[in-house]
Amino acid sequence: MVLPPPVRVFISYSWDAPAHQTRVLELAQRLRRDGIDAWLDRFTVFPQDGWPRWMEREVRQSTFTLVVATENYAERYRGDAPKEVGRGATWEGAIVTSALYRAGARNDKFLPVVFSKTDIGHIPEPLQSSTYFQVDTEEGYDALYRLITGQPSIVPASVGRVRHRPIAQEVAPKGAPRVELPIHDHAIVHSNLPRMPYGFFGREDELRRIADVLAPEARAWGVLIDGPGGIGKTALAIRAAELTPVGQFRRVVFLSSKTRELTPDGERALENFVVPAYLDMLNNLARQIGKPELTNHSDIERSALLQEALQTENALLIFDNLESLTMGDRERLFEFLSRLPRGCKAIVTSRRRTDIDARVIRLERLAQPAALEFIAKLAEDRPLLFKATDAERVELYAGTGGNPLLIRWVAGQLGQGHCRTVKDALSFIAKAPKGNDPLEFIFGDLAASFTAAESRALAALSHFTLAAEVRFVAEVAELSQSAAQTALDDLAGRALVTAADSEGRTFTLMPQVAHVLRTSRPNDVDAAKERLDNYAYTLIMENTVRADQFHQLEGQWPVVAAALPVFLEGPNQRLQSVCAALVSFFHYYGHLDEWLSLERQAEERAVQAQDWLQAGWRAYRAGYALRLLGFSPDIFAHADRAETHWRSAKAGAREHAAALQLRGLAYALAGDHSKAIGAFRGAVELDRGVAPDSADVANDLNTLAGAELSADDLVSAEDHLREALRIANAAGYDEGVAYITTNLTELALQRKDWAAAEGLARTAMDLSRRLGRKALIAQDHVHLAKALIGQGLGHEARSHASRAVEILSVLPFVQELDRARAVLADCP
């Protein structure tokens, strides 16, 4: 029976539920053994664009998302989990969790999973009507497996339940047979294959592809395995040779141009068994097949005579590390291989991709299950690694990017110097001394081969945190788009950059390459940073004047995101100008994570520069971003810091009014309407003392009315909204008019004056559309839907509620999305 392609599944779970972490990992491993492409955060290195966006992308790309129900997970969905630190911090966790629900068009994409009946009550509210799967029973796991595969007749291959046990035992139980391709008893006359001291792990798909090419009926002369240094090209070539069928080859000849190797103690030069040039390879090959007399002939004769001698040899030739050869020698060797007689095949390994008439296999990082097996093997004679926890072993995999050589090198540092833990050893990578620098060993020799265009493209790409389009790289590198495209394509051929799309229009740089580049080409990197700074600064300042310009900035968001760390390192005054300019843009497009992070770091910079006025505004804006994310406790701390900074700056009434307003927003979010009203009234009085009919006063009155609406004081709310609307109209404050009209609509809805609410909602929507405020437009759609439902026009209301959900599904405003969905559910 032919099985369908693997189904991609993402597993979402709460990081602060330690009792479930190992079980979640075991579930993922079991699904993978059963042919399902299961993923979770522990299977990846730290994403360049951050965990929230990475998880949203995983959910979007996966066929199903498994939601592991725990008490903490349900709390995160509501946004009221306890304060914590790190990747699972409350503010980030709630964003991620809500994003999981926004990413799918239907809830049947999300499958609730429990490990025991006690977890059933913790299934998040939106999924409580869904069928749940209790995977600590065989029946529950089988039901989940069959739903995912869509193959009710297929029985999972794995045996036994998901149990709580260490990863090392799960991956490689003692005494259990390894699952791998069979080793045949070869009828080989001669073989000089090197030993692999730690065995071989994973790469089953690559081994099958090589076996297809080595088969007698295959037309290609062999395989080129390329990829970054240390990724396991040599080991794969040796393993493929070991697995060739009985009698296919009479000889296996292994020749290597590798001149150095990296051990945990440093680099070591290789002299024995090294064939450094093309003619040396021919001479060595002649001796290996028992024809040493051929070495006495001229170059041209020697090549032809070797081809003739190989006709009866049925030889498998392995040429290793060809990047060590000169370009001319590589071309001559490939010409020789293209003329191999039938019955002979070759496997070539190289860091540099070459356009040849052979199958090319690009070797990427080792998959996590195979890497954990490798780590378990290394741990057998390394006591500190043996004691490492499951989480530390996964950290070792993530921190090395799944590169086997880096894994082995880091493992070798344990117990040396101050490296007592995996974390210590990983941090030592960046501080490794000359002569024992694994990143320099893996990538450093390639730096000398870069063209000027390649150097510029790499230097530009080293600053991008998101996949960058060729046009962005070209701009920062000061190259034409065609030159940038050519350079990036060539660099991808050497496994230094990775195409992020199938068309090769967007690229990312391997983090390890960026580290080496900053060491080997600092001038290029600094020049690219300066160009990025100037380009992004101009881009921001020219496209944040009006809301109708924001789409220009969003279209070049990878450039802006790349420049933010540069601004944070640059002059404080320039940084503060950027922060002020980006406020409305961040709010408009919902880049709340980035906004919060930037404001907090910019506040620190302002404090260092004793720029107390701007430090206060940065604390205020960060607090406002938190308010949009829905976290009241942290907002009070930001209000306190803003007040402290502004006291140091001897700021005026406007700043103190802003701090009061931020405090009022925190009280309102916490449901303390009385204190919120008191804080907003204080802000009104302070701003009136500065300018009675200013936009600030209109804003204060509007927020005050909002708190009064929540407290059911509709009379006071209407008085303050009418006054706010008068001031906003007189001041030409269009944005304020739109927000105030939206609140007037809410007032009419609370009074159940459906006709008045409909008219106000349509007016507010026209104003919001002119401003282009997406979240406000969505709120007006919700209000209009409610007004129509109140008048018995539910069918007409549905389109407005649906539009609100559609808009909010791509914005991080969780509570507003929940309200929109509730209204949609009320539509007939």
C-alpha positions in Angstrom: 0.0 0.0 0.0 1.4 3.5 -0.9 1.1 5.8 2.0 0.2 9.5 1.5 2.9 12.2 1.9 3.7 13.1 5.5 1.1 15.4 7.1 2.6 18.4 8.9 1.4 18.9 12.4 2.4 21.6 14.9 2.2 20.9 18.7 1.3 23.9 20.9 1.9 23.6 24.6 2.5 25.8 27.6 6.2 26.1 28.4 5.4 26.7 32.1 3.9 23.2 32.5 7.2 21.3 33.2 5.4 18.0 34.0 4.1 17.9 30.4 7.3 18.9 28.5 8.8 15.5 28.3 5.4 13.9 27.4 5.0 16.5 24.6 8.4 15.6 23.2 7.7 11.9 23.4 4.3 12.5 21.6 6.1 14.4 18.8 8.7 11.6 18.5 6.1 8.9 18.3 4.2 10.8 15.6 7.4 11.1 13.6 8.1 7.4 13.9 4.6 6.8 12.6 5.3 9.0 9.5 3.7 12.3 10.6 5.8 15.4 10.3 5.3 16.6 13.8 6.9 19.9 15.0 7.2 21.9 18.2 9.4 24.8 19.4 12.1 22.5 20.8 12.8 21.2 17.3 14.1 24.5 16.0 16.9 27.0 16.6 15.9 30.4 17.9 13.9 31.9 15.1 15.4 35.1 13.6 12.0 36.8 13.6 11.1 35.8 17.2 8.9 33.1 18.7 5.4 34.7 18.1 5.9 35.1 14.4 7.6 31.6 14.1 4.7 29.9 15.9 2.1 31.8 13.8 3.9 30.7 10.7 4.1 27.0 11.9 0.4 27.0 12.6 -0.4 28.6 9.2 1.7 26.0 7.3 0.6 23.0 9.3 -2.5 20.8 8.4 -3.3 20.5 12.1 -2.3 22.1 15.4 -2.4 19.9 18.5 -3.3 22.0 21.5 -2.0 20.3 24.7 -4.5 21.2 27.4 -3.0 22.4 30.7 -4.2 24.9 33.3 -1.5 27.3 32.3 -2.4 27.0 28.6 -6.0 28.0 29.3 -4.9 30.9 31.4 -2.7 32.1 28.6 -5.6 32.1 26.2 -7.5 34.3 28.6 -4.4 36.5 29.0 -4.3 36.3 32.8 -1.4 33.8 33.4 0.9 34.6 36.3 4.0 36.8 35.7 7.0 34.8 34.5 10.3 35.4 32.8 11.9 34.3 29.5 10.5 32.9 26.3 7.2 32.0 28.0 6.8 35.5 29.5 3.1 36.3 30.1 2.8 39.1 27.5 4.5 37.0 24.8 2.7 33.8 25.7 -0.7 35.3 25.4 0.1 36.8 22.0 1.3 33.5 20.7 -1.6 31.5 22.1 -4.2 33.9 20.6 -2.3 33.8 17.3 -2.8 30.0 17.2 -6.5 30.6 17.0 -6.4 33.5 14.6 -4.2 31.5 12.1 -6.9 28.9 11.2 -10.0 29.6 9.3 -11.9 26.9 11.3 -11.5 25.4 14.7 -11.4 21.9 13.3 -7.8 22.7 12.3 -7.0 22.7 16.1 -7.2 19.3 17.9 -7.3 19.4 21.8 -4.9 16.8 23.3 -4.8 15.6 27.0 -2.5 13.2 28.7 -5.0 12.3 31.4 -8.6 12.9 32.3 -7.7 15.6 34.8 -6.6 17.8 31.9 -10.0 17.8 30.2 -11.3 20.7 32.2 -8.3 22.8 31.0 -9.2 22.6 27.3 -9.3 26.2 26.0 -12.8 27.6 25.7 -13.0 27.9 21.9 -12.1 24.1 21.6 -14.4 22.8 24.4 -17.0 21.6 21.9 -14.3 19.8 19.8 -13.5 16.1 20.1 -10.5 15.7 22.4 -7.8 13.0 22.2 -6.5 11.3 25.4 -3.1 10.1 24.1 -2.0 8.3 27.3 -4.3 5.5 26.0 -3.8 3.5 22.9 -7.4 4.2 21.8 -6.9 7.9 22.1 -3.6 7.9 20.2 -4.9 5.7 17.4 -7.9 8.0 17.0 -5.7 11.0 16.7 -3.4 9.2 14.3 -6.2 8.2 12.0 -7.8 11.6 12.0 -4.5 13.3 11.1 -3.6 10.8 8.3 -7.2 10.6 7.0 -6.5 6.8 6.6 -8.8 5.0 9.0 -7.5 1.6 7.8 -3.8 2.4 8.7 -2.6 1.2 12.1 0.3 3.2 13.7 3.6 1.5 13.5 4.8 2.4 17.0 3.9 0.2 20.0 3.3 1.3 23.5 1.9 4.4 25.1 3.4 7.8 25.4 5.0 7.6 28.8 7.0 9.9 31.0 10.6 8.8 30.5 14.0 10.4 29.6 14.7 11.4 26.0 17.9 9.4 25.8 15.9 6.2 26.6 13.2 7.1 24.2 15.6 7.8 21.3 18.0 4.9 21.8 16.8 2.3 24.4 19.7 0.2 25.6 19.8 -3.1 23.8 17.1 -2.1 21.3 18.0 -2.6 17.6 18.6 0.6 15.6 16.1 1.4 12.9 18.2 1.8 9.8 18.9 0.4 6.3 20.4 -3.1 6.4 24.1 -3.7 6.1 25.0 -6.3 3.5 27.9 -8.8 3.6 29.8 -7.3 0.7 31.8 -9.3 -1.9 34.4 -6.6 -2.2 38.0 -7.4 -3.2 39.4 -4.1 -1.8 38.1 -1.3 0.3 40.0 1.5 2.2 36.9 3.1 3.7 37.7 5.0 7.0 36.0 4.0 10.2 33.2 6.2 11.7 34.1 6.1 15.4 30.6 7.3 16.6 28.5 5.4 14.1 26.0 7.0 11.8 22.6 8.6 12.5 19.6 9.6 10.4 19.9 10.7 6.8 17.6 7.8 5.6 16.2 9.9 2.7 19.6 11.0 1.4 20.9 7.4 1.6 18.0 6.1 -0.5 18.6 8.9 -3.1 22.3 8.0 -3.3 21.4 4.3 -3.6 19.1 5.2 -6.6 22.0 7.0 -8.4 24.5 4.2 -7.6 22.2 1.5 -9.1 23.6 0.0 -12.3 20.7 1.2 -14.5 21.1 4.9 -13.4 22.5 7.0 -16.1 24.4 9.6 -14.0 28.0 8.8 -13.1 27.4 9.5 -9.4 26.5 11.9 -6.7 27.9 15.3 -5.5 27.1 15.8 -1.8 27.5 19.5 -0.9 26.8 21.6 2.2 28.5 23.6 4.9 31.5 22.3 6.7 31.0 19.8 9.4 27.5 18.9 8.3 28.3 15.2 7.7 29.1 15.0 4.0 32.0 12.5 4.4 30.1 10.4 6.9 27.1 10.2 4.5 29.4 9.1 1.6 31.0 6.4 3.7 27.7 5.1 4.9 26.3 5.0 1.4 29.2 3.0 0.3 28.7 0.6 3.2 25.1 0.0 2.2 25.7 -0.9 -1.5 24.2 -4.3 -2.4 26.3 -7.4 -2.4 28.3 -7.8 -5.6 27.6 -4.4 -7.0 31.2 -3.2 -6.6 34.4 -5.1 -6.4 36.4 -2.2 -5.1 35.6 0.8 -3.0 38.3 3.5 -3.2 38.3 6.4 -0.8 40.5 9.5 -1.6 40.5 12.7 0.4 41.9 16.2 -0.2 41.1 17.1 3.4 44.2 18.8 4.9 43.0 19.6 8.4 40.5 18.5 10.9 38.9 20.0 14.0 39.1 18.3 17.4 37.8 19.6 20.7 41.4 20.6 21.5 41.8 22.6 18.2 42.7 22.3 14.6 45.1 19.6 13.5 47.0 19.4 10.2 46.6 16.1 8.2 49.5 14.8 6.2 49.1 11.0 5.9 46.6 9.7 3.3 46.0 13.2 1.8 45.8 13.6 -2.0 46.1 17.4 -2.5 45.8 17.6 -6.3 44.2 16.0 -9.3 47.4 14.2 -10.5 48.0 12.9 -7.0 44.4 11.5 -7.1 45.1 9.7 -10.4 48.4 8.3 -9.0 46.7 7.1 -5.8 43.8 5.6 -7.7 46.2 3.7 -9.9 47.9 2.2 -6.9 44.6 1.3 -5.2 43.5 -0.7 -8.2 46.8 -2.5 -8.5 48.2 -0.6 -11.5 51.1 1.4 -10.0 52.9 1.4 -13.4 50.3 3.8 -14.8 51.9 6.6 -12.7 54.9 6.6 -15.1 52.8 7.8 -18.0 52.1 11.4 -19.1 49.1 13.2 -17.7 46.9 12.6 -20.7 47.9 9.0 -21.2 47.5 8.3 -17.5 43.9 9.5 -17.5 43.0 7.4 -20.6 44.8 4.3 -19.3 43.0 4.6 -15.9 39.7 4.7 -17.7 40.6 1.6 -19.5 41.8 -0.2 -16.4 38.5 0.7 -14.6 36.4 -1.1 -17.2 36.8 -4.4 -15.4 37.0 -3.1 -11.8 33.3 -2.3 -11.0 34.7 0.3 -8.6 32.9 2.8 -6.4 35.2 5.9 -6.1 34.8 8.4 -3.3 36.5 11.8 -3.7 36.2 13.7 -0.4 36.6 17.4 0.3 37.1 18.6 -3.2 36.8 22.3 -2.2 40.5 21.9 -1.2 41.5 21.5 -4.8 42.1 24.4 -7.2 39.3 25.3 -9.6 41.3 23.8 -12.5 41.9 20.5 -10.7 38.2 20.2 -9.8 37.2 20.7 -13.4 39.7 18.1 -14.6 38.5 15.6 -12.0 34.8 16.1 -13.0 35.8 15.6 -16.6 37.5 12.3 -15.7 34.4 11.2 -13.7 32.1 12.0 -16.6 33.9 9.4 -18.6 33.7 6.6 -16.0 33.0 3.2 -17.7 29.7 1.4 -17.0 29.9 -0.5 -13.7 31.8 2.3 -12.0 30.2 5.0 -9.9 31.5 7.9 -7.8 30.5 9.9 -4.8 32.0 13.4 -4.4 31.8 15.7 -1.4 32.4 19.4 -1.5 31.4 22.6 0.3 31.2 24.3 -3.1 28.4 23.4 -5.5 29.4 22.8 -9.1 27.3 22.5 -12.2 28.0 18.9 -13.2 26.1 16.0 -14.8 25.6 14.2 -11.6 22.9 14.1 -8.9 23.5 16.9 -6.4 22.4 16.4 -2.9 22.4 19.4 -0.6 23.0 18.3 2.9 21.2 20.4 5.6 21.3 20.1 9.4 20.8 16.8 11.1 17.2 16.2 12.2 16.6 16.4 15.9 15.8 12.8 16.6 19.0 11.6 14.8 21.0 14.4 16.6 19.8 13.3 20.0 20.9 9.7 19.1 24.3 11.1 18.2 24.5 13.1 21.5 23.5 10.0 23.4 26.4 8.2 21.8 28.9 11.0 22.6 27.6 11.0 26.2 28.8 7.4 26.7 32.3 8.6 27.4 31.6 12.1 28.5 30.4 12.2 32.1 29.1 15.8 32.0 27.2 15.3 28.8 25.8 12.0 30.2 24.4 14.0 33.2 22.9 16.6 30.9 19.1 16.9 31.1 16.7 16.3 28.2 16.2 20.0 27.8 20.0 20.6 27.8 20.5 18.1 25.0 17.8 19.8 23.0 19.6 23.1 23.7 22.8 21.6 22.4 21.1 20.7 19.2 19.5 24.1 18.8 22.6 26.0 19.7 24.7 24.2 17.1 22.1 24.4 14.3 22.2 20.6 14.0 25.7 20.6 12.7 27.4 17.3 13.7 30.9 18.8 13.9 29.7 21.6 16.1 27.8 19.2 18.3 30.9 17.1 18.8 33.1 20.1 19.4 30.8 21.6 22.0 30.4 18.3 23.7 34.2 18.1 23.8 34.5 21.4 25.7 32.5 20.0 28.6 34.9 19.6 31.5 37.5 21.9 30.0 38.2 25.3 31.5 35.0 26.9 32.8 32.7 24.8 30.6 30.8 22.8 33.2 27.3 22.9 31.5 26.0 22.7 27.9 25.1 26.4 28.2 28.7 27.3 29.1 30.1 25.2 26.2 27.7 26.8 23.7 28.6 30.3 24.9 32.3 29.4 24.4 31.7 29.1 20.6 31.7 32.9 20.3 34.9 33.2 22.4 36.9 30.3 21.0 40.6 31.1 20.6 42.4 31.2 17.2 43.4 27.7 16.3 40.3 26.2 18.0 37.5 28.3 16.5 34.9 25.9 15.1 33.1 28.6 13.1 36.3 29.8 11.5 37.1 26.2 10.7 33.8 25.5 9.1 33.3 28.8 7.2 36.5 30.8 7.4 38.3 29.4 4.4 35.4 30.5 2.1 35.9 34.2 2.9 38.9 34.4 0.7 36.9 33.2 -2.3 34.2 35.9 -2.1 33.9 38.3 -5.0 33.4 42.0 -4.2 29.6 41.6 -4.9 29.4 38.5 -2.8 31.1 40.2 0.1 28.7 43.2 -0.1 25.7 40.9 -0.4 26.8 38.8 2.6 27.5 41.9 4.7 24.1 43.4 3.9 22.3 40.1 4.7 24.1 39.8 8.0 22.0 42.6 9.4 18.6 41.2 8.4 16.6 39.3 11.0 13.8 38.3 8.5 14.1 36.7 5.1 15.2 39.6 2.8 14.1 40.1 -0.8 16.9 40.5 -3.4 15.8 44.2 -3.9 16.4 44.9 -0.2 19.8 43.3 -0.2 20.7 45.2 -3.4 19.7 48.5 -1.7 21.8 48.0 1.4 24.7 46.4 -0.5 24.7 49.2 -3.2 24.4 46.6 -6.0 22.1 46.4 -8.9 19.4 43.8 -8.5 20.8 41.6 -11.1 24.3 41.7 -9.5 22.7 41.0 -6.0 20.7 38.1 -7.5 23.8 36.5 -9.1 25.8 36.9 -5.9 23.1 35.4 -3.7 22.6 32.5 -6.1 26.3 31.7 -6.0 26.4 32.0 -2.2 23.5 29.6 -2.0 25.5 27.2 -4.1 28.1 27.2 -1.4 25.5 26.7 1.4 26.3 30.1 2.9 22.8 31.6 2.4 19.5 29.8 2.0 16.7 30.7 -0.4 13.6 31.2 1.7 11.2 30.7 -1.2 11.1 28.3 -4.2 11.7 31.1 -6.7 15.0 32.2 -5.0 13.8 35.8 -4.5 14.3 35.9 -0.7 17.3 34.8 1.3 18.5 34.3 4.8 22.0 34.0 6.1 23.2 31.2 8.4 23.8 32.7 11.9 27.2 31.0 12.1 28.2 32.7 8.8 27.2 36.1 10.2 29.5 35.5 13.1 32.5 34.6 10.9 31.7 37.5 8.6 31.9 40.0 11.4 35.3 38.7 12.3 36.8 38.3 8.8 35.1 41.2 7.0 34.4 43.8 9.7 34.8 46.8 7.3 32.2 45.4 4.9 29.8 44.7 7.7 30.2 48.2 9.2 29.7 49.8 5.8 26.5 47.8 5.2 25.3 48.8 8.6 25.8 52.5 7.8 24.0 52.2 4.5 21.1 50.3 6.2 20.9 53.0 8.9 20.7 55.9 6.4 18.3 54.1 4.0 15.9 52.9 6.8 16.0 56.3 8.6 15.0 58.1 5.4 12.4 55.4 4.7 10.8 55.9 8.1 10.8 59.7 8.2 9.3 59.9 4.7 6.5 57.4 5.2 5.1 58.1 8.7 3.7 61.6 8.1 0.3 60.3 7.0 -1.5 57.0 7.5 -1.9 56.6 3.7 1.9 56.3 3.5 2.2 53.4 6.0 1.8 50.7 3.3 5.1 51.8 1.8 6.8 51.2 5.1 5.0 47.8 5.6 6.1 46.7 2.2 9.7 47.1 3.3 9.2 45.9 6.8 12.2 43.5 6.7 14.4 46.6 6.1 12.8 48.4 9.1 13.1 45.3 11.3 16.8 44.9 10.3 17.5 48.6 11.1 15.9 48.7 14.6 19.0 47.1 16.3 21.2 49.5 14.4 19.2 52.5 15.6 19.5 51.1 19.2 23.3 51.0 18.9 23.4 54.5 17.3 23.0 58.1 18.6 20.3 58.5 21.2 18.7 61.5 19.5 18.3 59.7 16.2 16.9 56.6 18.0 14.3 58.8 19.9 13.2 60.4 16.6 12.7 57.0 15.0 10.6 55.8 18.0 8.4 58.9 17.9 7.9 58.5 14.1 6.9 54.8 14.3 4.2 55.1 17.0 1.2 55.4 14.6 2.7 52.9 12.1 3.2 50.2 14.8 -0.4 50.8 16.1 -1.8 50.8 12.6 -0.3 47.5 11.5 -0.3 45.8 14.9 3.5 45.3 15.2 2.9 45.3 19.0 5.8 42.9 19.9 8.3 44.9 18.0 6.9 48.2 19.3 7.1 47.1 22.9 10.6 45.8 22.5 11.8 48.9 20.8 10.3 51.3 23.3 11.7 49.4 26.3 15.2 49.3 24.9 15.0 52.9 23.7 14.0 53.9 27.3 17.2 52.3 28.6 19.2 54.2 26.0 17.5 57.4 27.0 18.3 56.8 30.7 21.9 56.1 29.9 22.0 59.4 28.0 20.1 61.1 30.9 17.5 62.2 28.3 14.8 62.0 31.0 12.0 63.6 28.9 12.3 61.0 26.1 12.8 58.2 28.7 9.4 59.1 30.1 7.8 59.0 26.7 9.3 55.7 25.9 8.0 54.2 29.1 4.6 55.7 28.4 4.5 54.3 24.8 5.6 50.9 26.0 2.8 50.9 28.6 0.3 51.9 25.9 1.5 49.0 23.7 1.0 46.7 26.8 -2.5 48.1 27.2 -3.3 47.1 23.6 -1.9 43.6 24.4 -4.1 43.5 27.4 -1.8 43.3 30.5 -2.7 45.6 33.3 -0.1 44.8 36.1 2.9 45.8 33.9 1.2 49.0 32.8 1.3 50.4 36.3 5.1 49.8 36.4 5.5 51.7 33.2 3.4 54.6 34.5 5.6 54.7 37.6 8.7 54.8 35.5 7.3 57.5 33.2 6.4 59.7 36.2 9.9 59.2 37.7 11.7 60.1 34.4 9.5 63.2 33.9 10.1 64.4 37.5 13.9 64.1 36.7 13.3 66.1 33.5 11.2 68.7 35.5 8.5 68.1 32.8 5.3 70.1 32.6 1.6 69.3 33.1 1.2 67.6 29.7 3.6 64.8 30.7 2.1 64.3 34.1 -1.4 64.2 32.5 -0.1 61.4 30.2 1.2 59.4 33.1 -2.2 59.7 34.8 -4.0 58.7 31.6 -1.7 55.6 31.3 -2.5 54.7 34.9 -6.2 55.2 34.2 -6.0 52.8 31.2 -4.4 50.2 33.5 -7.2 50.6 36.1 -9.8 50.3 33.3 -8.2 47.1 32.0 -8.2 45.7 35.5 -11.9 46.5 35.8 -11.5 49.1 38.5 -13.7 51.7 36.9 -13.8 54.1 39.9 -10.0 54.5 40.0 -9.9 54.7 36.2 -12.4 57.6 36.2 -10.5 59.4 39.0 -7.2 59.1 37.0 -8.8 60.3 33.7 -10.4 63.3 35.5 -7.0 64.2 36.8 -5.6 64.1 33.3 -8.4 66.3 32.0 -7.8 69.0 34.6 -4.0 69.0 33.9 -4.4 69.2 30.1 -7.1 71.9 30.4 -4.6 74.0 32.4 -2.2 73.8 29.4 -4.7 74.4 26.6 -8.5 74.1 27.2 -9.5 73.1 23.7 -6.5 70.9 22.7 -6.5 67.5 21.1 -5.0 66.2 24.4 -8.2 67.4 26.3 -10.4 65.7 23.6 -8.5 62.5 24.1 -8.7 62.7 27.9 -12.5 63.3 27.8 -12.9 60.4 25.3 -11.1 57.9 27.6 -13.0 59.3 30.6 -16.3 58.7 28.8 -15.1 55.1 28.0 -14.6 54.4 31.6 -18.0 55.9 32.5 -19.6 53.7 29.8 -18.0 50.7 31.5 -19.4 51.9 34.9 -22.9 52.3 33.3 -22.8 56.1 34.0 -24.4 56.8 30.6 -25.4 60.4 31.4 -21.8 61.5 32.3 -20.4 59.6 29.4 -22.7 61.4 26.9 -21.8 64.8 28.4 -18.1 64.2 28.1 -18.3 62.6 24.6 -20.3 65.6 23.3 -17.7 68.0 24.8 -14.8 65.9 23.4 -16.4 65.9 19.9 -16.8 69.7 19.9 -13.2 70.2 20.9 -11.9 67.7 18.3 -13.9 69.3 15.5 -12.8 72.8 16.5 -9.1 71.6 16.6 -9.3 69.8 13.2 -8.4 66.6 15.1 -9.9 64.1 12.6 -8.5 61.0 14.3 -10.1 62.1 17.6 -13.5 62.7 15.8 -13.4 59.1 14.5 -12.7 57.6 17.9 -15.2 59.8 19.7 -17.9 58.9 17.2 -17.2 55.2 17.7 -17.7 55.7 21.5 -21.0 57.6 20.8 -22.1 54.5 18.9 -21.2 52.3 21.9 -23.3 54.7 24.1 -26.3 54.3 21.7 -26.0 50.5 21.8 -26.0 50.4 25.5 -29.2 52.4 25.5 -30.6 50.0 22.9 -31.3 52.9 20.6 -30.6 50.7 17.6 -31.5 53.2 14.8 -29.3 55.9 16.3 -26.5 53.4 16.8 -26.7 52.3 13.1 -26.4 55.9 11.9 -23.5 56.7 14.2 -21.7 53.4 13.3 -22.0 54.2 9.6 -20.7 57.8 10.2 -17.8 56.4 12.4 -16.9 53.9 9.7 -16.6 56.5 7.0 -14.3 58.5 9.3 -12.2 55.4 10.1 -11.9 54.4 6.5 -10.6 57.9 5.6 -8.0 57.5 8.4 -7.2 53.9 7.3 -7.3 52.7 11.0 -7.9 48.9 10.6 -8.8 48.1 14.2 -11.2 51.1 14.4 -12.8 50.0 11.1 -13.3 46.5 12.6 -14.8 48.0 15.8 -17.3 50.0 13.7 -18.3 46.9 11.7 -19.0 45.2 15.1 -21.1 48.1 16.3 -23.1 48.2 13.0 -23.7 44.4 13.2 -25.0 44.8 16.8 -27.3 47.7 15.7 -28.7 45.7 12.8 -29.2 42.6 15.0 -31.1 44.8 17.4 -33.4 45.8 14.6 -34.0 42.2 13.5 -31.7 42.5 10.5 -29.4 39.6 11.4 -28.7 38.5 7.9 -27.4 41.9 7.0 -25.4 42.1 10.2 -23.5 38.9 9.3 -21.4 40.5 6.5 -20.3 43.2 8.9 -19.4 40.8 11.7 -17.6 38.6 9.2 -15.6 41.6 7.9 -14.6 42.5 11.5 -13.3 39.0 12.2 -11.4 39.0 8.9 -9.7 42.3 9.8 -8.9 41.4 13.4 -7.6 37.9 12.5 -4.4 39.5 11.2 -4.0 42.0 14.0 -2.9 41.2 17.6 -5.9 42.7 19.3 -7.2 39.6 21.1 -10.1 40.9 23.1 -11.5 42.8 20.1 -11.3 39.6 18.0 -13.2 37.6 20.7 -15.9 40.3 20.7 -16.2 40.2 16.9 -16.5 36.4 17.0 -19.2 36.6 19.6 -21.3 39.0 17.5 -20.8 36.8 14.5 -22.1 33.8 16.5 -25.2 35.8 17.3 -26.0 36.4 13.6 -28.6 34.0 12.1 
